[in-house]
Amino acid sequence: MKRSFSFWRWGLVASGVALIAATYGLVRLAFGLHLPDMSADLGVDTAAAGLVSAAGSIVYALAACVGFLTAERHPRVLVVAATLTASGGAVGIAAATDAAVFAPAAAIASAGAGLASPALVRLVARSFADRASSTPQAVVNAGTGPGLVIAGAIALALTPDWRLCWLIAAGATAVAGIAVLAADRPPRGPSEDERTGRAALVPPRAWWAAHRPAIAASVLLGIGAAAIWNYGRTILVDAGGAPTQSVLAWIVLGCGGAAVIVTSRPVAGLQPRALWLVGAVLIAGATLALGAAPTRTVLALGACAVFGWAYVTASGALIGWTTQIDAGHAAAGTALLFVTFMVGQAIGAAALGALLPVAGPAIVFAAAAAIAVAGGASLTAPGSRREVVDA
């Protein structure tokens, strides 16, 4: 029985990786990958693309708020909703013939990732309730990397047919969502958290106070990270790079994110604050390098690889941070911090998209790098440390 249970438990991890890979790598974050081709076909300029991306981040944030309120008690319902919104939005993007259809479809597709993350944090936490869940949580969260690799490989094989890429993403999301539901083994009775009241919809005031430093830091780093996510491939293309080369850069970025799966155990001993600082500094360095020298292929590829690892590591640090504060509300905390992270990216997408045509990539990416460093450093400032909330 133990062996059978272990099989299903790690089956949940594998299917969770697949769902994160689909909702993030193939759908939400693939916006930047396909943006040059979509913009050319649909007549969407850089500033408008920034607004569409910002709208997607806002919808992601709203979806994560729903996850914040419901993940502790209804994670499986969230998985269904994540699957439907991500796959349905992807189909809408594939069918779009103008910006009027494209924009809302892209926004709806972004909701899937916002719903999936808190749901999977809760499912993994209750599945690994008898042992530490930090490693499986990190592995599931790192699904973004493989998703980006797969998205890039599909784009490379099908370029310039971006519509078929989105249809494939829709199908993969549906399969992954079904796999998660099949692998999950819901408890037969109420959990310990539910019996003791720790799974309340709204956490206590001390919980909110403990999260304030991480909220501010996540907004700042989100702004800084928006440069590469939204405009990384665009500036490579604008600098004269071949479409194949820019897609390869995206694949390398995904490989960097996937490497977190391999490094999850070696870095497990580091505190979330330390991981966050490392991730922020590397995100800043990669952003600065790509903006300064988009024509230098080796440097650009290296920057993308570093950025991929750093971004996934930083987002995983947020999960570790909120779990340390209150493990009983880890799903709610993940939703909260991912919301603020994406709010930062929404601000960054709109602001950087407006500035790029005026100031150019070197200056804009340097400004984004500086903001990313500020996001990392803010957690080392006096008064940023908060203790664990009592159960």
N, C-alpha and C positions, 0 to 999 in steps of 0.2 A: 504494500500500500504506500509506503514512504517513497519507493522508487517511482511509482505511478504518479504520486502527487508532485514529486520533483520534476517529472517530465512535463506535466501540465503547467507548472509554475514557470519553467524556463521556456515553455512554448508561448506563454503569455509575454515574456520578455521579447522573444523573437518576433511575435506578431505586433507587439508594441513598437519595436524598432521599425517594422514595415509601415505602420500607420503614421509614425512621425516622419519617416522618409517620404511618404506620399503627401501628407497634408502640408508639410513644410518644404521639403526639397523639390517635389514634383509640381506643387501647386503654388503655395504662397511665395516662396523665395525664387521660383522660376520666372517671376514677373521680370526681373532684371535681365535674366538670361535671354528671354525672347523679345525684350523691349525694342531693340533695333529693327528687327523684322516686322513686328507688330506695328510700330510707329510708321514705318514706310508704307505698309499696306492700308492702314486705317487713317492716316493723316493726323497722327498725334505728335505734337512737338514736345520738346524736353520739359518745358514748364507745365504743360497739361499732363504729361506723364507723371510728373512729381505730385500733382494734385490727385491723380488716380491712385498712386501708391499711398499717399497720405490717407485717402479715404479707405483704402484697404486696411491700413494700420488701425484706423478708428474702429472699423467693423470688427477687426480682430480683437481690439480692446473690449468692445461691447460683448463679444462672444465669450471672452475670458471672464468678464464680470458675471455672466450667466454661470460659467463654470465655478466661479468663486462661491456662488450661492448654493449650488446644487451638487458639486462633485463629491462631497463627503457622503451623501445619501443616495445619489442617483448617477453613479459613474457610467453605467451601461447605457442609460438614456443619452448621455452626452456623447458616447462613442457613436451611437446611431446618428445623432444630429451632426456630428463632425463629418461623418462619412457622406451624408446627404448634401451638406452645404459645400464641401470641398469638391466632390465629384460633380454635383450639379453646376456649380460655378465654373468649373473647368469646361464642361460641355457648352455653357453659355459663351465663354471666351472663344472656343473653337468655332462657334456658329456666328460670331459677331461680324457684321458687315460695316459698322461705323462705330464711332466713339460713344454714341448714345446707348448702344447695347453692350459694348465692351466694358465701359466703366462700372456699371452696376454688377455685371457678371464677375469682374475682377474683385470687387468688394465682397460679394457673397462668398466667393471661393476662399477668401482670407479668413472667414469665420471658422472654417474647419480646423485650422491649426489652433485657434484660440480655445475651441471646445475640447480638442484632443488632449492637450497637455495636462490640464488639471484632472481630467478623467483617468489618464494613464498613471499619473502620480498616485491617485487613490487606489487604483486596481493593483498596482505593483506593491504599494505599502501594505495592503491587507493580505496579499498573497504571500509576502515575505514577513509576516508579522512575527514569526518566531525567530527571526535572525535579522542582522543589519541589512537594510535595503539600499544603502548608499551606492554600492557598485551596480546593482541592477537598475537603479534609477538613472545613474550616469550613462549606462549602456543604452537604455531606451531613449534618453534625451539626445544621445549622439546619433540617432537615426537620421538627423538632418543631413549629415555628411554623405552617407551612402545615397540618400535621395538626390542630392545635388550631383553626385557622380553619374547616377543613372539618367537624370534629366539632361546633363551635358552630353552623355553618350547618345541618347536618343536624338537630341538636337543635331549632333554631329552627323548622325546617320541619315536624318531626314531633311536637313537644311535644303531649301528655305521653307519647308512645309511645317510651319509652326502650329497650324490648326490640328494636324494629326498628332503632334506632340501632346497637345492638351487633351485630346481624346484618350490617348494612352494613359495620361495621368489620371483621368477620371476613372478608367477601368481599374487601374492599380489601387486607387484609393478605396474603391468598393470592395475589392478582394481583401485588402488589408483590414478594413473595418469588420468584415465578416469573420476573419481569422481571429481577431481580438475577442470578439463575442464568443466564439467557439472555444477558445483557450481559457477564458476566465472561468473560475469556479466560485460563484457567489456563496457567501456563508449562509447556512440554513437559518440562523437566528440573528438577532441584533448583535453588532460588534461590541467590544468592550467600551469603545469610545461612545457609541450610541447609548449604551446602558448607563454610563456615568455622566452623559450630557456634554462630553467634550466635542461632540460633532455638531454643536449648535451652528445655526446658519451664520450668525454674526459673532465673530470672536470677541473676547473681552478688550477693554480699553488698553490694558497693558500690552496686548499683542500688537495693536496698531502703533503704539509708541515705540515698541522695539523694532518695528519695520521702517521707521522714518528715514534712517540713514541709507538703507538699501533702496528705498523708493527714489530718493534724490540721486543716488549714484546710478541707478538703472536708467533714469531719464537722460542723464548726461551721456552715458555710454551709448544709449540708443541713438542719440543725435549723431555722435561720432561714427557709429557703425553704418549709418544710412548711406554714406558716400559710396562705399564699395558695393553694398547690396543693390542699390538702385542704379548707380551710374558707372560701376566698374567696367562692365563690358562695353558700355556706350563710349567711354573715353578711349578704350583700346581701339574700337572701330574708327572713331573720329581721328585718332592719331595715325591712321593709315594701316593698321593691322588687318590681316585677312580675317574674314569671319571664322574660318576654321581655327585660327590661332586664338581668337577671343573666346571661342567655345571651349578650347582646350584649357584656357585659364580658369574657366568656370569648373571644369572637371577637376583640375588640381585643387581648387578651393574646396570642393567636396571631399577630395581625398584627405585634405587637412582636417576637415571636420570628422571624417570617419576614423582618423587616427586616434581620436579621443577614446574610442572603444578599446584600443590597445593600451593606451596610457592610463585608463581609469583606475587600475589597481596600483600602479606605482605612485600616483598622485593622491591616492585615497587618504593618506595620512596628513595632507595639508589642510589647513583650516580654510573654510569658504572665503574668508576675507583675503587670504594670501592668493588663492586661485583667481579671485576677482581682479586683484591688482596685476597679476601676471597677464591675465587675459586682456585687460584694458591697455597695458603698455604695449603688448604685441599688436593689438588692433590699431593703435595709434601709429606704430612704426610701419605696419603694412600699408595703412592708408596714405601716410606721408610718402612712402616710396613709390606707390602706384601713381599717385597724382603728379609726382615730380618727374618720373621717367616712364611713361606708358609705352614708349617706343623700344625700350630695352627689354627684350623678350625674357631673358633669364631672370632679371630682377622682378619683372611683373609676375611671372609664374611663381617665384619664391614668395613674393608678397601675398599672393592669393592663397598659397598653401598655409602660410603662417596665420593669415586672417581666418581661414576656415577653422583651424584648430583653436585659435584664441576665442573666437565667437562662441563655439559650442562649449568650450571650457567655462567661459564666463556665464553663459546661461545655466550650465549645470551648477555653478557656484551659487546661483540664486536659489536653486532647489535645496542645496545643502544648507544655505543660510537660514531659510525659513524653517527647515526641518529641525535645526538646532534650537531655534526660538520656541517652537511648539510643534512636535511631531504629530500631535493629534489634529492639527489644522494645516498639515503640510500641503494638501491639495489647494486649499484656499489661499495659502501664502504664495504658492507657485503661480496661481492665477493672478493674484494681486501684482506680484513683481514682474511677471511677463506682460501684464497690461501696461505698467509704467515703462517697461523696456520698449514696448511697441509704440507707446505714446511719444517717446523720444524719437523713435524712428520715423513716425509720422511727421513730427516737427522738422526733423532733419531732411526728409524726402522733399517736403514742400520748399523749405528755405534753400537747401543746396540746389534744387532744380531751378529755382529762380535766379540764383547767383551764378551758376555755371556759365551761361551765355555771356555774362558781363565780365566776370573776374577770371575765368579760365580754370582748368582743373588743378593746376599747381597750387594756387592760392586757396581755392575752395577746399581741396582735400587737406591742405595744411591746417586750415581752420577746424575741419572736422577732427583731425588728429589731436589738436590741442584740447578740444572739448572731451575727447575720449580719455585723455590723460587726466583731466579734471575729474571725470567720473570715477576713475580708479583711485585717485589720490583722496577723494572725499571720504572714503572709508577709513583712512588712516588719520583723519583730522581729530583733534581733541573733541570729546563728547560724542563721537560716532559709535562708540561701543555700547551695546545693549546686552543685558543678560537674558538668559532663557526664561520664558514665561512659566510660572508655576502652573502645574496641572490643576 
